[in-house]
Structure formats: structure tokens, C-alpha cells
Amino acid sequence: MKQTRTIVLKSRPKGKPELTDFEFSTSEINELKEGEVLLSTKYVSVDPYLRGRMSDAPSYIPPFELNKPLASGIIAEVLESKSSDFPAGTYVVGMLQWKEKQVAKTDGLLKVDPDKAPLSAYLGILGMTGLTAYFGLTEIGKPKKGETLLVTGAAGAVGSVVGQIGKILGLKVVGIAGTDEKVKMLKSEFGFDQAINYKTTENMSESIANACPEGVDIYFDNVGGEISDAALFNINKFSRTVNCGAISVYNNTTPPKSISVHPFLIKKSSSMQGFVISDFTDKHPEGMKQLTEWLSQDKLKYTETIRDGFEMIPQAFLDLFEGKNKGKMIVKL
């Protein structure tokens, strides 16, 4: 029986994940059954939320099992098929295991067209990333023209799209990122009105106030932690906070100590809501249609950090927590 290289979870991280938490091994490639396809991995998405699945704490999605393959969004090519709907040569996207080749059932796969957009885009701007930005902002942020939108993790995969959609919808957009280069990119490439480097800012609350003189109507939070505490001092009456991610605390071994949000929310009649993209599954086609339209009209731009080689997947994941990505982090095989 044929074998393929595989990456498994060797140990559950204590704090920040390490390369030693991953292990490269080989696994057998099963024989094709009716309704299955043999896939060759082309692009692998690595995302901060995978850190949560490496722990065995209860969450909205089951944890990874020890000594079993990890999984994430993957673009793959069908090599062999026992499904008339997915002939050999078809490109697909799905939640697949970290393997160079694998057999999969077709009911969890979606076809993607390399002629309409680069294949990697279906993991980012036209995939979970873009949909997360779109629904988080439109469904929870409820934007109104002329309002001020503040985005953390603004140079990341989701944040950079949120800001651009905000501009399309007529908002003033302010982003927070971690380097001067990223701050410049937000304004020159993605059209943000203002941007703040949190690593060189001594007083974050004051910096937000200066960048958002009319206050913050929508706060799209990708990082949590102290920056989000500072944002609370600048929210407006009836503001909406969209809790999308909390990468600043994902590796904490003890609960973070933050200021209480309750007085701020009460005083400002403000709302705060977390979400995961599966909350809007029934609306995904609508979101995909709108994102594709904006992309074809050059209203949306995207950037990717692409690492080459199957062996680079664990390191690319770890680099997310060091802010070494601009936009979507993807590994190309």
C-alpha cells in the first residue's frame, strides 16, 4: 500500500507552541471507495484558531487528537476519482488533513476555479478569511456610512479585508498593526485612513483617541488583551464590538487579567458579540458572491505570505504568533 508524509500532533502545547509539539511521520493511503477521491495537497492554510484545537479544553470545535494528523483549510488537486462530480484534474477546497496525499469523501469538498482567481485566494479573500471579515463586519458591526471603524490585527488576513470592506461601505477606517512597514502598507495599499503601530505607542488609549477624534463606532477585534482594553475608553454611544479573535492571549497559561467591560458597555449602551464563521453557514453563498464581485471590480486587494514546502507548515503556523505574516499565511507544496 502507498504511503504519504503526514504531520501529527505529538504533544499539547503549554503556552506558546513549539516545533517539538509536531511530528512528521508516514501514513498509508487508503484504497479508493465509491464517492471518494485521491487528493494531492497544493496549498495549506495555517490560522491562529488552530492553537485552540491543540488544547483539550472544551470549545466550539473538537480538539486535535494526539498522534493523529492536524487539519486545516487545504486546496488540493484530484488525482484519481470514484465520483462523477469530481473528475481527475479538478481543484477543490476543504477541511483536510496535513498530508501530501490523502483519500477524502467528496461531501466535504467544494470545487474551485483556477481561471477565476489564483488557487491560494480560495483559502483567503474568497475563503474563510474573506467570509469572516464580511459577515463579522456586516452582520455584527452593522456599519452605517460615515461611522468610524477600528480594526486590530489590521495587517493580518482578516483585518486587512475588514478595513477594505469598511472603506467600500463608506466608513472611516483606522487600523492597528505591529510594524511601521505594516502601518505604511495599511494606508498605501489597503486604503486605511489612519494606522497605529502598537509596539511603538506608549499610550494606546490616547493614540486611538487621536486617530479616531469622533470616537469608535465599530471595533473589530482580532487580538484581545491590552489593546482591546484601550479601545473601550474610546467607544461611542451604541457602538458595536465584533470579537473575532484573541491571538494575544491564545498562548496564556493562566486567564488574562483585563479591565471589566461591563461599565463601558452600560455607560455607552454598547454591544459586544463574538462569533465563528460557521454561525453564518447558510449565508456563505451570498458572501462569496459579493466578495467575488468586489474582487473582480478591483475594490478589494489582498496580500499573502507564502512559505514553500510541506516541511514548513509547523514553522509557518508558529510565525503567526510572532506577527511574521502580512495578510494570509499559506504554505505551498
Buried (B, 14 or more C-beta within 10 A) or exposed (E): EEEBBBBBBBBBBEEBBEEEBBBBEEBEBEEBEEBBBBBBBBBBBBBBBBBBBBBEEEEEEEBBEEEEBBBBBBBBBBEEBBBEEBEEEBBBBBBBBBBBBBBBEBEEBEEBEEEEBBBBBBBBBBBBBBBBBBBBBBBBBBBEEEBBBBBBBBBBBBBBBBBBBBBBBEBBBBBBBBBEEBBBBBBEBBBBBBBBBBEEBEEBBEBBBEBBEEBBBBBBBBBBBBBBBBBBBBBBEEBBBBBBBBBBBBEBEEEEEEEEBEEBBEEBEBEBEBBEBEBBEEBBEEBBEBBBEBBEEEBBBBBBBBBEEBEBBBBBBBBBBEBBBBBBBBBBB
